[in-house]
Amino acid sequence: MVEWLEARRIALREPGSPLRVLSYAVAVAEKHGIGKRYLSNFDCFH
């Protein structure tokens, strides 16, 4: 997930727990028009 954010030049303000990183990524994705359905197919472990 961190790599996905970095690839889009979205910097995390501070390192957090995996849950916080995921929550932040979902919020940013929704802001950019990527729905939860797309994210549910995203391989977070790759």
N, C-alpha and C positions, 0 to 999 in steps of 0.2 A: 504494500500500500504506500509506503514511504517513497519507493521508487516511482510509483504512478504520480504522486504529487510532485516529485522533483522533475519528472519529465515534462510536466506542465508549468514548471517554474512557480510552483506554489510552495512557499516556504512555511515550515512549521515554526511557530514562535518559540516554543520550548519543547524538548522531548517529553513525551508523556507515556502513559500506559498504552498498550495496544488498543484498548477500548476507546480511549480518548482520541487516538490517531484515527481510528475507523470512524468515529462519530464526526470528527472534523472533516474527513474526506467525504463522507456522505453529504454533509451540509454544503461543502464547496461544489460537489458534483451537482446537487440539486440547484444551486445558484447558477450553474452554467448550463442548465437544461438537460442534464443526464438523469434520467429517472431511476428509481429504486429497482425497477425490473431489470434494467441493464446491469446495475451494480450486483444484483443477485447472481448474475452469470459470470461475474468477474472473479478470476482465480486469485484470491488473496495470498495464496501460499507459494506463488511463483515469483 
